[in-house]
Amino acid sequence: MAAYTLRRLLGAIPTLLLVVVLAFLLVHAAPGGPFDSERVLPAEIEANIAAFYHLDEPLPQQLFRYLSNVVRGDLGPSYRFRDHTVNSLIAGALPVSIMLGALAMMLAAVAGISAGTYAALRQNTLTDRIVMAFAMTGISIPVFVIAPLLVLLFAVRLQWLPAGWSSSDSAWRLLLPVVALALPQIAYIARLTRASMIDVLASSYIRTARAQGLGTSAIIRYHALRPAMLPVLSYMGPAVAAILTGSVVIEEIFGIPGVGRFFVQGALNRDYTLVLGIVIIYAALVVLFNLIVDLLYGVLDPRVRFR
């Protein structure tokens, strides 16, 4: 397993390099620049600013300089947040985004697996249809629609929960953004779990376990749950990416001081280094979580061998 992990990590280097190069070219191809919103300055001062940030160099030279700094762990200075580096901005905001994403992922896994298993045990009944109808609704409605509706209902109309991050210091301020971020993933996981559990429950070894007198709960716990989780586990890697990218919208709606808000502000302000730094962090997390999912396959299915 150690050799397999090392090969996967080494194989991720070209992927991350390609992501960085493409992101660098795309942000520089966008119209405007990081200092276009400043007041009109003399040409000499504008030239000095461009020279200080190396923006007067040819694009290939800027790319090579940026890659050299990234290899050393330096994501560069922020063009818009004075006296702050991209490293310091991300270091302060990333724990908030990770906490938000982790809570949403745990809620999605627990609720989705429970709902999918419950629907599979009552296949083609009214309960099954209701659960799947809610799942399809959760898949169809995007997070930027779900979040304002939750705020309107629970914060404005009922006044049960705070509407934003700064409106309360209690843990309740996390409830609405976590639920809004988790709802689409709950729907996907519930559908995957239901389909996988139905296939597993129709297997011959499950029929043998029933013939031996095992109850439904014991069969689910000891025989059906682990093999049924393999398709769900395959989805979890991309789901983490969806949670992270979805948090960009959620953090902006609820005013959460996470990486997502910096990403939006950096994109609007053409803060090249800030946008690139966040893209690199997100790409590295996606690669890491996909690797973790592949390694967990061997835990759930002993037949899996890493070569």
Secondary structure as UniProt FT lines:
FT   HELIX           2..29
FT   TURN            34..37
FT   HELIX           43..52
FT   TURN            53..56
FT   HELIX           59..71
FT   TURN            72..73
FT   TURN            82..83
FT   HELIX           86..121
FT   TURN            122..124
FT   HELIX           126..140
FT   HELIX           143..150
FT   HELIX           151..157
FT   TURN            166..167
FT   HELIX           171..174
FT   HELIX           175..201
FT   HELIX           204..211
FT   TURN            212..213
FT   HELIX           216..219
FT   HELIX           220..224
FT   HELIX           225..254
FT   HELIX           259..268
FT   TURN            269..270
FT   HELIX           272..300
FT   TURN            302..303
//
